[in-house]
C-alpha cells in the first residue's frame, strides 16, 4: 500500500471511496466544496493506493477557533472502501496525516467522530482543552482535539465552521 497526496486524476475515485464508506453523497459533496475553497490544503488530502486502486482517503482543511481567528486543521473525512476496511488503511492514513501536520508546525488537529476509534491516535475531547465544538457538531463527546508539537494551551474558544465549506451543506 502507498499513501500519497491526491492528484486531479484521483477525484472520481475519492468520490467513490467517500460515497461507499458513508453510504450517501453528502460527504463526497463536502470534499468537493472543501477542495474548491481557500481552506483546502492539497498536500494534506491523502489517498491510500493498493495495486493501483484508490482504496482510502483522508482530508485535512482549515477551520477557525474564535475569538482570535486561530486557523487550525480539522480532519475529515476519513474513508476506506468497505471491502478494504479493518485492514489498517484508515490507521495508516491517520498516522500519515498527523505526521505531516506536525511536520508543518501545525498546533493541533480537530476531528468529529467516534471517540473509541480516534482516541488511539491521541485525540481527546476538545472541551477538555478549552476548545468548544461548533453548534453544528453532534455533541461534545464526538468533537476531539489532537495536540501536536507546536500546541499552545492558550488557544481556546469555539470552533467555527467556515461558511464556504461546511456551512454550505448545513
N, C-alpha and C positions, 0 to 999 in steps of 0.2 A: 504494500500500500504506500502511496505517495501523497503527501499533503503539500499543497501549493496555493498561491493566490489565484483567485478566479480569473479567467480571461473572458473576453466577449463571446468566444465560441462556447463557453460553458453555460450561458444563460438559460437556454432551453432545458438543459439537464438539471440546473439548480431549481428551476421552476418545478420540474417533475419530482425531484427529491423532497422539496418542501410540501408540495401538494399531497404526495403519497404518505409522507411521515405524519402530517397533521390531518389528512382526510378532508381538506377544504382548500378553497383558493384564497382566503383572506391572508394567509401567511406568505405565499409567493407574491401576492399583490403588494404586501408590505415590503418585501425585499426589493421589488421594482421601484417603489416610492422612495425608499431609503437610498437606493443606488442613484436615483435622479437628483438627490438633494446635496446640499453642501455639507451635510453631516456624514456622508459616506467616506469611508477610508479604504480605498482599493486594496492596499496591502493587508488589510485585516478582514477581508472577505475570502475565506479559505474553502477549498474543496478537498475532499478525500477521493483519490482516484485509485481504483483497483482494476487491474487488467484492462486499462484504457477507458473504464467507465467511471463517471462521477457517481459515487455512492453516498456521499455525505457533504454537508455544507454548514459552515458557521459564519456569522457576520457580526462585526462589532461596529457600532456607529455612535456618534456623539449625541448626548442629551445634556441638559443643564441642571445644575443644583442652584437654587435661589434661596436667599439673596446672594448676590455676588457674582452671578453668572459664571459659575465654575463649569467649564465644559469637560465632561468626563465620558468615558466609554461605557456603553451598555452592550452586553452580549445578547444576541438574538436576531434571528432564530438559530437554533442548533438542530439539525435534522439529519437523519440517516434513513436511506431506503429501508422499508420494513424487512425485506429478506436478509439484509446485512446488519440488522440491529443485534445488540448483545454480543458483539464480536470485537469490542474495543475501539471502534471507529469514532464514536462520539467522544470517548475519553481522549483519544489521540488528537482530535480536532480542538477540544477544550484546552488540553495541555499546550498545544502549539499557540493557540490564541492568547493564553495567559503569558507564555514566554515572550511572544512578540510584543504584546502591550507593555510588559515590564521593560523590555529592552528599549522601547521608545521613550521611557521615562514617564509613562502614564501613572497617576497616583492610585487608581483603583479601577475595578470593573464592577458594574451593576448587572443584575440579572433578575428576571421574573420567571420563576419556575418551581419545580418540585424540590423542596429542601433536602429530601433524602438523597436525591441524585447529586445536587450541586455542593452539598457540604463536603464531599470527598475532595473537592478542588479548593477548599479553603473559604468557601462562601459562608457568611453568617447573616443573620437578619440585619438589614441596613439600619433599622431604628436603634439597634444596639450601639451603633457608631454615630448616632445623631443625624442620620440621613433618612428623611421620611419619604415613603413611596408617593408616586403621583396619585391624584384622585382616581384615575382610571385603572389603577392596579387591582389585582384580585384580592389583595389583603396583605397586611404587613408580614405575615408568616411566609409569603411567597416572594417577597421582594428582598433581595440579598445583595451584599457587597463583598468584594474580594479585595482587601488592601494589597497593594503592590509595594515594591521597594521605595518608591517616591511618595508613599502615602503621607498625607498631612492630616493629623487628627482634628485640626481646626476646621477642616472642610465639613460643614454641617448645613442643613437646610432641607428643603423639599425638592425632590426631583420633578422637573417639568419636561414633559414630552414636547418636542418641537412640533408646531402645527404643520410644518411642511412634510413631516414624516408620519409619526404615529397619530397625530391629530386628524389627518385626512381620512383615516379608516375608522374613527370612533363613531 
